[in-house]
Amino acid sequence: MNTSQPVAPEPARHARAFVAPLVSTLLTLPMAAVAFFFVGLSPMACDSCNGAASDRFDASYEVAFPVFGFGLLVVLVLLLASWALPWQRRNAAARVWLALAAPAVVVLASVVFHGLVDWP
């Protein structure tokens, strides 16, 4: 008499589970680097400013830069989550959505940054 319990079949491994995170990573990291480059150069927009305009720009930049940095941190978390999900078919949709959200958050972080800065 066999007293062992029947073993449930292992969920099917998705053969192309790496595609969405890979494409997203290859698009998102250069986008984030370019966005960070321009955000880093943006204080030069007010090099010729003086007085109140310079003070307003500096105060708004001091708020906008950490917000942008937090946005890039969210991008990193999304990319890591898209790679870290188990490579099974049941996680395919979540993996694709996370992979699509990462470059979208880079764009959103840039738009929010440019909206927060009081440009001269």
Biopython code that builds the backbone (N, CA, C, O; Angstrom):
import numpy as np
from Bio.PDB.StructureBuilder import StructureBuilder

atoms = [
    (1, "MET", "N", (0.838, -1.170, 0.000)),
    (1, "MET", "CA", (0.000, 0.000, 0.000)),
    (1, "MET", "C", (0.890, 1.243, 0.000)),
    (1, "MET", "O", (1.810, 1.358, 0.810)),
    (2, "ASN", "N", (0.614, 2.150, -0.895)),
    (2, "ASN", "CA", (1.383, 3.380, -1.045)),
    (2, "ASN", "C", (0.698, 4.481, -0.245)),
    (2, "ASN", "O", (-0.433, 4.861, -0.546)),
    (3, "THR", "N", (1.391, 4.997, 0.782)),
    (3, "THR", "CA", (0.800, 6.031, 1.635)),
    (3, "THR", "C", (1.272, 7.432, 1.279)),
    (3, "THR", "O", (0.892, 8.395, 1.946)),
    (4, "SER", "N", (2.076, 7.566, 0.265)),
    (4, "SER", "CA", (2.574, 8.904, -0.088)),
    (4, "SER", "C", (1.480, 9.687, -0.805)),
    (4, "SER", "O", (0.639, 9.127, -1.508)),
    (5, "GLN", "N", (1.523, 10.987, -0.605)),
    (5, "GLN", "CA", (0.554, 11.885, -1.236)),
    (5, "GLN", "C", (0.953, 12.114, -2.687)),
    (5, "GLN", "O", (2.139, 12.114, -3.015)),
    (6, "PRO", "N", (-0.021, 12.306, -3.545)),
    (6, "PRO", "CA", (0.330, 12.611, -4.937)),
    (6, "PRO", "C", (1.006, 13.990, -5.003)),
    (6, "PRO", "O", (0.602, 14.937, -4.329)),
    (7, "VAL", "N", (2.014, 14.060, -5.812)),
    (7, "VAL", "CA", (2.776, 15.293, -5.946)),
    (7, "VAL", "C", (2.171, 16.122, -7.068)),
    (7, "VAL", "O", (1.938, 15.628, -8.170)),
    (8, "ALA", "N", (1.921, 17.395, -6.767)),
    (8, "ALA", "CA", (1.380, 18.291, -7.794)),
    (8, "ALA", "C", (2.464, 18.576, -8.821)),
    (8, "ALA", "O", (3.636, 18.707, -8.467)),
    (9, "PRO", "N", (2.086, 18.672, -10.079)),
    (9, "PRO", "CA", (3.099, 18.955, -11.098)),
    (9, "PRO", "C", (3.685, 20.351, -10.897)),
    (9, "PRO", "O", (2.996, 21.283, -10.482)),
    (10, "GLU", "N", (4.951, 20.462, -11.197)),
    (10, "GLU", "CA", (5.638, 21.738, -11.066)),
    (10, "GLU", "C", (5.108, 22.702, -12.129)),
    (10, "GLU", "O", (4.903, 22.304, -13.275)),
    (11, "PRO", "N", (4.885, 23.975, -11.757)),
    (11, "PRO", "CA", (4.379, 24.926, -12.749)),
    (11, "PRO", "C", (5.353, 25.051, -13.925)),
    (11, "PRO", "O", (6.570, 24.954, -13.767)),
    (12, "ALA", "N", (4.779, 25.268, -15.094)),
    (12, "ALA", "CA", (5.590, 25.349, -16.307)),
    (12, "ALA", "C", (6.483, 26.582, -16.267)),
    (12, "ALA", "O", (6.030, 27.687, -15.965)),
    (13, "ARG", "N", (7.733, 26.377, -16.570)),
    (13, "ARG", "CA", (8.697, 27.478, -16.626)),
    (13, "ARG", "C", (8.528, 28.178, -17.968)),
    (13, "ARG", "O", (8.468, 27.528, -19.012)),
    (14, "HIS", "N", (8.453, 29.489, -17.936)),
    (14, "HIS", "CA", (8.273, 30.267, -19.146)),
    (14, "HIS", "C", (9.621, 30.423, -19.847)),
    (14, "HIS", "O", (10.565, 30.972, -19.280)),
    (15, "ALA", "N", (9.700, 29.942, -21.067)),
    (15, "ALA", "CA", (10.985, 29.902, -21.774)),
    (15, "ALA", "C", (11.526, 31.286, -22.116)),
    (15, "ALA", "O", (12.741, 31.486, -22.132)),
    (16, "ARG", "N", (10.645, 32.236, -22.387)),
    (16, "ARG", "CA", (11.098, 33.582, -22.773)),
    (16, "ARG", "C", (10.797, 34.609, -21.684)),
    (16, "ARG", "O", (10.502, 35.763, -21.993)),
    (17, "ALA", "N", (10.866, 34.217, -20.451)),
    (17, "ALA", "CA", (10.547, 35.116, -19.343)),
    (17, "ALA", "C", (11.546, 36.257, -19.216)),
    (17, "ALA", "O", (11.233, 37.288, -18.621)),
    (18, "PHE", "N", (12.722, 36.090, -19.757)),
    (18, "PHE", "CA", (13.759, 37.103, -19.620)),
    (18, "PHE", "C", (13.625, 38.237, -20.630)),
    (18, "PHE", "O", (14.290, 39.263, -20.487)),
    (19, "VAL", "N", (12.786, 38.076, -21.640)),
    (19, "VAL", "CA", (12.737, 39.048, -22.732)),
    (19, "VAL", "C", (12.254, 40.411, -22.259)),
    (19, "VAL", "O", (12.918, 41.415, -22.518)),
    (20, "ALA", "N", (11.123, 40.474, -21.578)),
    (20, "ALA", "CA", (10.579, 41.766, -21.140)),
    (20, "ALA", "C", (11.529, 42.490, -20.184)),
    (20, "ALA", "O", (11.782, 43.678, -20.387)),
    (21, "PRO", "N", (12.067, 41.833, -19.152)),
    (21, "PRO", "CA", (13.015, 42.547, -18.293)),
    (21, "PRO", "C", (14.286, 42.974, -19.027)),
    (21, "PRO", "O", (14.835, 44.040, -18.747)),
    (22, "LEU", "N", (14.750, 42.152, -19.959)),
    (22, "LEU", "CA", (15.962, 42.494, -20.693)),
    (22, "LEU", "C", (15.750, 43.712, -21.584)),
    (22, "LEU", "O", (16.569, 44.631, -21.581)),
    (23, "VAL", "N", (14.665, 43.727, -22.341)),
    (23, "VAL", "CA", (14.376, 44.874, -23.209)),
    (23, "VAL", "C", (14.163, 46.124, -22.371)),
    (23, "VAL", "O", (14.652, 47.200, -22.713)),
    (24, "SER", "N", (13.438, 45.979, -21.279)),
    (24, "SER", "CA", (13.200, 47.123, -20.405)),
    (24, "SER", "C", (14.498, 47.648, -19.809)),
    (24, "SER", "O", (14.700, 48.861, -19.739)),
    (25, "THR", "N", (15.367, 46.767, -19.386)),
    (25, "THR", "CA", (16.648, 47.181, -18.820)),
    (25, "THR", "C", (17.496, 47.890, -19.864)),
    (25, "THR", "O", (18.118, 48.911, -19.573)),
    (26, "LEU", "N", (17.523, 47.350, -21.083)),
    (26, "LEU", "CA", (18.322, 47.952, -22.150)),
    (26, "LEU", "C", (17.787, 49.314, -22.574)),
    (26, "LEU", "O", (18.551, 50.144, -23.068)),
    (27, "LEU", "N", (16.500, 49.561, -22.395)),
    (27, "LEU", "CA", (15.928, 50.869, -22.704)),
    (27, "LEU", "C", (15.986, 51.824, -21.514)),
    (27, "LEU", "O", (16.292, 53.007, -21.665)),
    (28, "THR", "N", (15.690, 51.298, -20.341)),
    (28, "THR", "CA", (15.523, 52.149, -19.168)),
    (28, "THR", "C", (16.841, 52.700, -18.644)),
    (28, "THR", "O", (16.914, 53.881, -18.304)),
    (29, "LEU", "N", (17.867, 51.891, -18.571)),
    (29, "LEU", "CA", (19.129, 52.385, -18.003)),
    (29, "LEU", "C", (19.742, 53.522, -18.817)),
    (29, "LEU", "O", (20.184, 54.506, -18.223)),
    (30, "PRO", "N", (19.791, 53.435, -20.153)),
    (30, "PRO", "CA", (20.285, 54.609, -20.894)),
    (30, "PRO", "C", (19.366, 55.819, -20.758)),
    (30, "PRO", "O", (19.842, 56.951, -20.671)),
    (31, "MET", "N", (18.046, 55.587, -20.738)),
    (31, "MET", "CA", (17.118, 56.705, -20.544)),
    (31, "MET", "C", (17.358, 57.382, -19.205)),
    (31, "MET", "O", (17.378, 58.609, -19.120)),
    (32, "ALA", "N", (17.539, 56.586, -18.159)),
    (32, "ALA", "CA", (17.773, 57.139, -16.828)),
    (32, "ALA", "C", (19.106, 57.878, -16.777)),
    (32, "ALA", "O", (19.212, 58.916, -16.123)),
    (33, "ALA", "N", (20.114, 57.359, -17.454)),
    (33, "ALA", "CA", (21.419, 58.027, -17.471)),
    (33, "ALA", "C", (21.338, 59.373, -18.180)),
    (33, "ALA", "O", (21.897, 60.360, -17.703)),
    (34, "VAL", "N", (20.651, 59.417, -19.307)),
    (34, "VAL", "CA", (20.496, 60.687, -20.035)),
    (34, "VAL", "C", (19.673, 61.670, -19.221)),
    (34, "VAL", "O", (20.012, 62.851, -19.148)),
    (35, "ALA", "N", (18.601, 61.198, -18.611)),
    (35, "ALA", "CA", (17.773, 62.079, -17.781)),
    (35, "ALA", "C", (18.584, 62.617, -16.602)),
    (35, "ALA", "O", (18.499, 63.801, -16.278)),
    (36, "PHE", "N", (19.364, 61.757, -15.965)),
    (36, "PHE", "CA", (20.183, 62.198, -14.837)),
    (36, "PHE", "C", (21.234, 63.213, -15.294)),
    (36, "PHE", "O", (21.537, 64.162, -14.570)),
    (37, "PHE", "N", (21.785, 63.017, -16.479)),
    (37, "PHE", "CA", (22.761, 63.952, -17.034)),
    (37, "PHE", "C", (22.140, 65.337, -17.194)),
    (37, "PHE", "O", (22.733, 66.335, -16.783)),
    (38, "PHE", "N", (20.957, 65.404, -17.785)),
    (38, "PHE", "CA", (20.320, 66.702, -17.993)),
    (38, "PHE", "C", (19.814, 67.320, -16.696)),
    (38, "PHE", "O", (19.841, 68.541, -16.539)),
    (39, "VAL", "N", (19.357, 66.497, -15.777)),
    (39, "VAL", "CA", (18.960, 67.027, -14.465)),
    (39, "VAL", "C", (20.181, 67.577, -13.744)),
    (39, "VAL", "O", (20.093, 68.596, -13.060)),
    (40, "GLY", "N", (21.308, 66.914, -13.891)),
    (40, "GLY", "CA", (22.541, 67.393, -13.273)),
    (40, "GLY", "C", (23.055, 68.670, -13.902)),
    (40, "GLY", "O", (23.673, 69.491, -13.223)),
    (41, "LEU", "N", (22.807, 68.850, -15.188)),
    (41, "LEU", "CA", (23.237, 70.078, -15.863)),
    (41, "LEU", "C", (22.265, 71.235, -15.686)),
    (41, "LEU", "O", (22.621, 72.378, -15.973)),
    (42, "SER", "N", (21.077, 70.978, -15.233)),
    (42, "SER", "CA", (20.066, 72.029, -15.164)),
    (42, "SER", "C", (20.423, 73.203, -14.251)),
    (42, "SER", "O", (19.908, 74.295, -14.492)),
    (43, "PRO", "N", (21.265, 73.065, -13.221)),
    (43, "PRO", "CA", (21.638, 74.264, -12.466)),
    (43, "PRO", "C", (22.384, 75.297, -13.314)),
    (43, "PRO", "O", (22.446, 76.474, -12.961)),
    (44, "MET", "N", (22.944, 74.846, -14.430)),
    (44, "MET", "CA", (23.630, 75.796, -15.300)),
    (44, "MET", "C", (22.645, 76.728, -16.004)),
    (44, "MET", "O", (23.049, 77.753, -16.553)),
    (45, "ALA", "N", (21.372, 76.385, -15.992)),
    (45, "ALA", "CA", (20.368, 77.243, -16.611)),
    (45, "ALA", "C", (20.256, 78.573, -15.886)),
    (45, "ALA", "O", (19.805, 79.564, -16.458)),
    (46, "CYS", "N", (20.660, 78.591, -14.653)),
    (46, "CYS", "CA", (20.546, 79.815, -13.862)),
    (46, "CYS", "C", (21.922, 80.361, -13.488)),
    (46, "CYS", "O", (22.057, 81.042, -12.471)),
    (47, "ASP", "N", (22.935, 80.076, -14.286)),
    (47, "ASP", "CA", (24.267, 80.619, -13.998)),
    (47, "ASP", "C", (24.293, 82.138, -14.087)),
    (47, "ASP", "O", (24.981, 82.796, -13.307)),
    (48, "SER", "N", (23.554, 82.692, -15.025)),
    (48, "SER", "CA", (23.565, 84.145, -15.187)),
    (48, "SER", "C", (22.525, 84.830, -14.314)),
    (48, "SER", "O", (22.430, 86.057, -14.314)),
    (49, "CYS", "N", (21.749, 84.056, -13.574)),
    (49, "CYS", "CA", (20.725, 84.637, -12.698)),
    (49, "CYS", "C", (21.381, 85.246, -11.469)),
    (49, "CYS", "O", (22.458, 84.831, -11.038)),
    (50, "ASN", "N", (20.702, 86.235, -10.924)),
    (50, "ASN", "CA", (21.141, 86.787, -9.644)),
    (50, "ASN", "C", (19.917, 87.255, -8.876)),
    (50, "ASN", "O", (18.849, 87.462, -9.452)),
    (51, "GLY", "N", (20.079, 87.414, -7.612)),
    (51, "GLY", "CA", (18.998, 87.931, -6.775)),
    (51, "GLY", "C", (17.877, 86.942, -6.563)),
    (51, "GLY", "O", (18.108, 85.767, -6.277)),
    (52, "ALA", "N", (16.657, 87.433, -6.708)),
    (52, "ALA", "CA", (15.461, 86.656, -6.388)),
    (52, "ALA", "C", (15.280, 85.473, -7.340)),
    (52, "ALA", "O", (14.858, 84.398, -6.913)),
    (53, "ALA", "N", (15.594, 85.658, -8.623)),
    (53, "ALA", "CA", (15.436, 84.552, -9.579)),
    (53, "ALA", "C", (16.352, 83.398, -9.220)),
    (53, "ALA", "O", (15.953, 82.236, -9.293)),
    (54, "SER", "N", (17.568, 83.712, -8.836)),
    (54, "SER", "CA", (18.516, 82.670, -8.446)),
    (54, "SER", "C", (18.061, 81.965, -7.179)),
    (54, "SER", "O", (18.166, 80.744, -7.070)),
    (55, "ASP", "N", (17.558, 82.732, -6.224)),
    (55, "ASP", "CA", (17.087, 82.135, -4.974)),
    (55, "ASP", "C", (15.891, 81.214, -5.217)),
    (55, "ASP", "O", (15.822, 80.126, -4.646)),
    (56, "ARG", "N", (14.948, 81.645, -6.061)),
    (56, "ARG", "CA", (13.787, 80.806, -6.372)),
    (56, "ARG", "C", (14.218, 79.530, -7.086)),
    (56, "ARG", "O", (13.724, 78.444, -6.781)),
    (57, "PHE", "N", (15.140, 79.664, -8.035)),
    (57, "PHE", "CA", (15.614, 78.487, -8.759)),
    (57, "PHE", "C", (16.316, 77.522, -7.816)),
    (57, "PHE", "O", (16.047, 76.321, -7.842)),
    (58, "ASP", "N", (17.207, 78.035, -6.989)),
    (58, "ASP", "CA", (17.950, 77.167, -6.068)),
    (58, "ASP", "C", (17.025, 76.459, -5.092)),
    (58, "ASP", "O", (17.203, 75.273, -4.815)),
    (59, "ALA", "N", (16.036, 77.182, -4.569)),
    (59, "ALA", "CA", (15.104, 76.567, -3.615)),
    (59, "ALA", "C", (14.278, 75.476, -4.294)),
    (59, "ALA", "O", (14.049, 74.418, -3.709)),
    (60, "SER", "N", (13.833, 75.728, -5.514)),
    (60, "SER", "CA", (13.019, 74.720, -6.194)),
    (60, "SER", "C", (13.874, 73.523, -6.630)),
    (60, "SER", "O", (13.400, 72.387, -6.621)),
    (61, "TYR", "N", (15.119, 73.775, -7.008)),
    (61, "TYR", "CA", (16.007, 72.676, -7.411)),
    (61, "TYR", "C", (16.325, 71.776, -6.225)),
    (61, "TYR", "O", (16.434, 70.559, -6.378)),
    (62, "GLU", "N", (16.472, 72.369, -5.046)),
    (62, "GLU", "CA", (16.759, 71.579, -3.840)),
    (62, "GLU", "C", (15.619, 70.634, -3.493)),
    (62, "GLU", "O", (15.840, 69.624, -2.826)),
    (63, "VAL", "N", (14.421, 70.940, -3.927)),
    (63, "VAL", "CA", (13.282, 70.047, -3.722)),
    (63, "VAL", "C", (13.174, 69.059, -4.881)),
    (63, "VAL", "O", (12.932, 67.870, -4.673)),
    (64, "ALA", "N", (13.355, 69.560, -6.102)),
    (64, "ALA", "CA", (13.117, 68.745, -7.292)),
    (64, "ALA", "C", (14.160, 67.643, -7.470)),
    (64, "ALA", "O", (13.827, 66.552, -7.931)),
    (65, "PHE", "N", (15.396, 67.907, -7.119)),
    (65, "PHE", "CA", (16.437, 66.893, -7.333)),
    (65, "PHE", "C", (16.221, 65.639, -6.482)),
    (65, "PHE", "O", (16.332, 64.535, -7.015)),
    (66, "PRO", "N", (15.917, 65.757, -5.183)),
    (66, "PRO", "CA", (15.625, 64.528, -4.423)),
    (66, "PRO", "C", (14.365, 63.803, -4.916)),
    (66, "PRO", "O", (14.293, 62.575, -4.857)),
    (67, "VAL", "N", (13.379, 64.557, -5.398)),
    (67, "VAL", "CA", (12.184, 63.917, -5.954)),
    (67, "VAL", "C", (12.562, 63.104, -7.184)),
    (67, "VAL", "O", (12.092, 61.980, -7.361)),
    (68, "PHE", "N", (13.412, 63.672, -8.033)),
    (68, "PHE", "CA", (13.885, 62.947, -9.212)),
    (68, "PHE", "C", (14.690, 61.713, -8.791)),
    (68, "PHE", "O", (14.532, 60.642, -9.378)),
    (69, "GLY", "N", (15.540, 61.857, -7.790)),
    (69, "GLY", "CA", (16.314, 60.711, -7.295)),
    (69, "GLY", "C", (15.411, 59.608, -6.768)),
    (69, "GLY", "O", (15.686, 58.428, -6.984)),
    (70, "PHE", "N", (14.332, 59.981, -6.075)),
    (70, "PHE", "CA", (13.382, 58.984, -5.603)),
    (70, "PHE", "C", (12.711, 58.286, -6.781)),
    (70, "PHE", "O", (12.466, 57.081, -6.734)),
    (71, "GLY", "N", (12.415, 59.043, -7.838)),
    (71, "GLY", "CA", (11.840, 58.437, -9.040)),
    (71, "GLY", "C", (12.772, 57.407, -9.648)),
    (71, "GLY", "O", (12.326, 56.347, -10.087)),
    (72, "LEU", "N", (14.071, 57.710, -9.678)),
    (72, "LEU", "CA", (15.032, 56.739, -10.211)),
    (72, "LEU", "C", (15.145, 55.521, -9.301)),
    (72, "LEU", "O", (15.386, 54.411, -9.777)),
    (73, "LEU", "N", (14.973, 55.719, -8.011)),
    (73, "LEU", "CA", (14.960, 54.584, -7.089)),
    (73, "LEU", "C", (13.758, 53.685, -7.364)),
    (73, "LEU", "O", (13.872, 52.461, -7.310)),
    (74, "VAL", "N", (12.616, 54.283, -7.655)),
    (74, "VAL", "CA", (11.425, 53.506, -8.015)),
    (74, "VAL", "C", (11.684, 52.720, -9.302)),
    (74, "VAL", "O", (11.266, 51.568, -9.425)),
    (75, "VAL", "N", (12.369, 53.342, -10.252)),
    (75, "VAL", "CA", (12.723, 52.660, -11.501)),
    (75, "VAL", "C", (13.585, 51.435, -11.202)),
    (75, "VAL", "O", (13.358, 50.361, -11.760)),
    (76, "LEU", "N", (14.555, 51.594, -10.339)),
    (76, "LEU", "CA", (15.419, 50.469, -9.978)),
    (76, "LEU", "C", (14.617, 49.342, -9.337)),
    (76, "LEU", "O", (14.829, 48.171, -9.650)),
    (77, "VAL", "N", (13.707, 49.689, -8.451)),
    (77, "VAL", "CA", (12.874, 48.670, -7.799)),
    (77, "VAL", "C", (12.009, 47.946, -8.831)),
    (77, "VAL", "O", (11.853, 46.727, -8.760)),
    (78, "LEU", "N", (11.448, 48.683, -9.787)),
    (78, "LEU", "CA", (10.629, 48.051, -10.825)),
    (78, "LEU", "C", (11.451, 47.094, -11.679)),
    (78, "LEU", "O", (11.006, 45.989, -11.990)),
    (79, "LEU", "N", (12.645, 47.521, -12.054)),
    (79, "LEU", "CA", (13.498, 46.637, -12.853)),
    (79, "LEU", "C", (13.890, 45.387, -12.071)),
    (79, "LEU", "O", (13.840, 44.276, -12.599)),
    (80, "LEU", "N", (14.276, 45.569, -10.826)),
    (80, "LEU", "CA", (14.645, 44.408, -10.012)),
    (80, "LEU", "C", (13.467, 43.464, -9.808)),
    (80, "LEU", "O", (13.634, 42.245, -9.825)),
    (81, "ALA", "N", (12.281, 44.027, -9.613)),
    (81, "ALA", "CA", (11.096, 43.188, -9.428)),
    (81, "ALA", "C", (10.762, 42.425, -10.703)),
    (81, "ALA", "O", (10.344, 41.269, -10.644)),
    (82, "SER", "N", (10.946, 43.070, -11.863)),
    (82, "SER", "CA", (10.656, 42.354, -13.107)),
    (82, "SER", "C", (11.630, 41.199, -13.326)),
    (82, "SER", "O", (11.257, 40.177, -13.902)),
    (83, "TRP", "N", (12.852, 41.350, -12.879)),
    (83, "TRP", "CA", (13.820, 40.252, -12.987)),
    (83, "TRP", "C", (13.604, 39.194, -11.905)),
    (83, "TRP", "O", (13.855, 38.011, -12.134)),
    (84, "ALA", "N", (13.140, 39.615, -10.736)),
    (84, "ALA", "CA", (13.070, 38.707, -9.592)),
    (84, "ALA", "C", (11.826, 37.830, -9.568)),
    (84, "ALA", "O", (11.802, 36.821, -8.863)),
    (85, "LEU", "N", (10.804, 38.189, -10.316)),
    (85, "LEU", "CA", (9.611, 37.339, -10.318)),
    (85, "LEU", "C", (9.974, 35.936, -10.797)),
    (85, "LEU", "O", (10.795, 35.787, -11.702)),
    (86, "PRO", "N", (9.376, 34.913, -10.207)),
    (86, "PRO", "CA", (9.655, 33.553, -10.677)),
    (86, "PRO", "C", (9.312, 33.411, -12.161)),
    (86, "PRO", "O", (8.304, 33.942, -12.629)),
    (87, "TRP", "N", (10.143, 32.706, -12.874)),
    (87, "TRP", "CA", (9.998, 32.608, -14.324)),
    (87, "TRP", "C", (8.981, 31.537, -14.687)),
    (87, "TRP", "O", (9.311, 30.517, -15.292)),
    (88, "GLN", "N", (7.749, 31.795, -14.305)),
    (88, "GLN", "CA", (6.661, 30.877, -14.607)),
    (88, "GLN", "C", (5.610, 31.628, -15.411)),
    (88, "GLN", "O", (5.523, 32.855, -15.362)),
    (89, "ARG", "N", (4.817, 30.865, -16.147)),
    (89, "ARG", "CA", (3.813, 31.479, -17.018)),
    (89, "ARG", "C", (2.820, 32.333, -16.244)),
    (89, "ARG", "O", (2.343, 33.342, -16.761)),
    (90, "ARG", "N", (2.510, 31.956, -15.044)),
    (90, "ARG", "CA", (1.509, 32.714, -14.283)),
    (90, "ARG", "C", (2.002, 34.108, -13.917)),
    (90, "ARG", "O", (1.187, 34.970, -13.589)),
    (91, "ASN", "N", (3.298, 34.357, -13.961)),
    (91, "ASN", "CA", (3.856, 35.669, -13.642)),
    (91, "ASN", "C", (4.194, 36.493, -14.884)),
    (91, "ASN", "O", (4.761, 37.579, -14.768)),
    (92, "ALA", "N", (3.856, 35.993, -16.058)),
    (92, "ALA", "CA", (4.247, 36.667, -17.302)),
    (92, "ALA", "C", (3.633, 38.057, -17.407)),
    (92, "ALA", "O", (4.326, 39.004, -17.778)),
    (93, "ALA", "N", (2.371, 38.199, -17.095)),
    (93, "ALA", "CA", (1.711, 39.503, -17.221)),
    (93, "ALA", "C", (2.299, 40.510, -16.230)),
    (93, "ALA", "O", (2.558, 41.657, -16.593)),
    (94, "ALA", "N", (2.506, 40.092, -15.003)),
    (94, "ALA", "CA", (3.084, 41.001, -14.003)),
    (94, "ALA", "C", (4.493, 41.415, -14.406)),
    (94, "ALA", "O", (4.883, 42.568, -14.221)),
    (95, "ARG", "N", (5.250, 40.480, -14.952)),
    (95, "ARG", "CA", (6.617, 40.788, -15.382)),
    (95, "ARG", "C", (6.608, 41.826, -16.505)),
    (95, "ARG", "O", (7.418, 42.753, -16.505)),
    (96, "VAL", "N", (5.698, 41.667, -17.454)),
    (96, "VAL", "CA", (5.609, 42.617, -18.568)),
    (96, "VAL", "C", (5.165, 43.986, -18.070)),
    (96, "VAL", "O", (5.712, 45.000, -18.506)),
    (97, "TRP", "N", (4.197, 44.041, -17.178)),
    (97, "TRP", "CA", (3.742, 45.327, -16.654)),
    (97, "TRP", "C", (4.841, 46.031, -15.869)),
    (97, "TRP", "O", (5.009, 47.244, -15.991)),
    (98, "LEU", "N", (5.579, 45.294, -15.076)),
    (98, "LEU", "CA", (6.698, 45.905, -14.349)),
    (98, "LEU", "C", (7.767, 46.408, -15.313)),
    (98, "LEU", "O", (8.341, 47.480, -15.119)),
    (99, "ALA", "N", (8.022, 45.626, -16.347)),
    (99, "ALA", "CA", (9.027, 46.015, -17.339)),
    (99, "ALA", "C", (8.579, 47.249, -18.115)),
    (99, "ALA", "O", (9.409, 48.093, -18.451)),
    (100, "LEU", "N", (7.298, 47.371, -18.405)),
    (100, "LEU", "CA", (6.797, 48.550, -19.104)),
    (100, "LEU", "C", (6.753, 49.777, -18.204)),
    (100, "LEU", "O", (6.918, 50.904, -18.670)),
    (101, "ALA", "N", (6.531, 49.556, -16.928)),
    (101, "ALA", "CA", (6.422, 50.681, -15.998)),
    (101, "ALA", "C", (7.767, 51.365, -15.766)),
    (101, "ALA", "O", (7.803, 52.567, -15.502)),
    (102, "ALA", "N", (8.855, 50.639, -15.857)),
    (102, "ALA", "CA", (10.169, 51.214, -15.545)),
    (102, "ALA", "C", (10.532, 52.390, -16.453)),
    (102, "ALA", "O", (10.860, 53.453, -15.926)),
    (103, "PRO", "N", (10.494, 52.267, -17.790)),
    (103, "PRO", "CA", (10.814, 53.445, -18.601)),
    (103, "PRO", "C", (9.763, 54.543, -18.474)),
    (103, "PRO", "O", (10.079, 55.726, -18.605)),
    (104, "ALA", "N", (8.520, 54.158, -18.221)),
    (104, "ALA", "CA", (7.476, 55.169, -18.030)),
    (104, "ALA", "C", (7.747, 56.006, -16.785)),
    (104, "ALA", "O", (7.481, 57.207, -16.779)),
    (105, "VAL", "N", (8.266, 55.394, -15.745)),
    (105, "VAL", "CA", (8.574, 56.129, -14.521)),
    (105, "VAL", "C", (9.770, 57.059, -14.733)),
    (105, "VAL", "O", (9.841, 58.116, -14.107)),
    (106, "VAL", "N", (10.705, 56.684, -15.598)),
    (106, "VAL", "CA", (11.811, 57.595, -15.925)),
    (106, "VAL", "C", (11.252, 58.868, -16.561)),
    (106, "VAL", "O", (11.639, 59.977, -16.192)),
    (107, "VAL", "N", (10.350, 58.698, -17.507)),
    (107, "VAL", "CA", (9.732, 59.854, -18.163)),
    (107, "VAL", "C", (8.927, 60.660, -17.145)),
    (107, "VAL", "O", (9.003, 61.888, -17.127)),
    (108, "LEU", "N", (8.165, 59.982, -16.307)),
    (108, "LEU", "CA", (7.365, 60.668, -15.294)),
    (108, "LEU", "C", (8.244, 61.440, -14.320)),
    (108, "LEU", "O", (7.922, 62.572, -13.961)),
    (109, "ALA", "N", (9.342, 60.847, -13.891)),
    (109, "ALA", "CA", (10.255, 61.531, -12.965)),
    (109, "ALA", "C", (10.853, 62.770, -13.618)),
    (109, "ALA", "O", (11.016, 63.797, -12.959)),
    (110, "SER", "N", (11.176, 62.689, -14.883)),
    (110, "SER", "CA", (11.717, 63.854, -15.585)),
    (110, "SER", "C", (10.679, 64.954, -15.709)),
    (110, "SER", "O", (10.991, 66.128, -15.511)),
    (111, "VAL", "N", (9.448, 64.585, -16.035)),
    (111, "VAL", "CA", (8.375, 65.575, -16.157)),
    (111, "VAL", "C", (8.102, 66.231, -14.808)),
    (111, "VAL", "O", (7.926, 67.447, -14.733)),
    (112, "VAL", "N", (8.066, 65.441, -13.757)),
    (112, "VAL", "CA", (7.839, 65.993, -12.420)),
    (112, "VAL", "C", (8.987, 66.924, -12.029)),
    (112, "VAL", "O", (8.751, 67.992, -11.463)),
    (113, "PHE", "N", (10.219, 66.529, -12.325)),
    (113, "PHE", "CA", (11.369, 67.387, -12.031)),
    (113, "PHE", "C", (11.226, 68.732, -12.733)),
    (113, "PHE", "O", (11.374, 69.785, -12.113)),
    (114, "HIS", "N", (10.939, 68.687, -14.021)),
    (114, "HIS", "CA", (10.848, 69.933, -14.774)),
    (114, "HIS", "C", (9.647, 70.763, -14.335)),
    (114, "HIS", "O", (9.656, 71.987, -14.466)),
    (115, "GLY", "N", (8.635, 70.118, -13.824)),
    (115, "GLY", "CA", (7.486, 70.855, -13.289)),
    (115, "GLY", "C", (7.763, 71.503, -11.945)),
    (115, "GLY", "O", (7.205, 72.557, -11.638)),
    (116, "LEU", "N", (8.615, 70.887, -11.141)),
    (116, "LEU", "CA", (8.898, 71.422, -9.818)),
    (116, "LEU", "C", (9.905, 72.568, -9.832)),
    (116, "LEU", "O", (9.882, 73.424, -8.947)),
    (117, "VAL", "N", (10.772, 72.589, -10.810)),
    (117, "VAL", "CA", (11.822, 73.616, -10.853)),
    (117, "VAL", "C", (11.218, 74.928, -11.357)),
    (117, "VAL", "O", (10.484, 74.952, -12.345)),
    (118, "ASP", "N", (11.538, 75.997, -10.668)),
    (118, "ASP", "CA", (11.117, 77.344, -11.061)),
    (118, "ASP", "C", (12.195, 77.892, -12.014)),
    (118, "ASP", "O", (13.186, 78.489, -11.592)),
    (119, "TRP", "N", (11.961, 77.665, -13.297)),
    (119, "TRP", "CA", (12.967, 78.023, -14.301)),
    (119, "TRP", "C", (13.025, 79.541, -14.483)),
    (119, "TRP", "O", (12.005, 80.222, -14.383)),
    (120, "PRO", "N", (14.223, 80.066, -14.751)),
    (120, "PRO", "CA", (14.345, 81.522, -14.951)),
    (120, "PRO", "C", (13.796, 81.959, -16.303)),
    (120, "PRO", "O", (13.823, 83.147, -16.626)),
]
sb = StructureBuilder()
sb.init_structure("model")
sb.init_model(0)
sb.init_chain("A")
sb.init_seg("    ")
for serial, (resi, resn, name, xyz) in enumerate(atoms, 1):
    if name == "N":
        sb.init_residue(resn, " ", resi, " ")
    sb.init_atom(name, np.array(xyz, "f"), 0.0, 1.0, " ", f" {name:<3s}", serial, name[0])
structure = sb.get_structure()
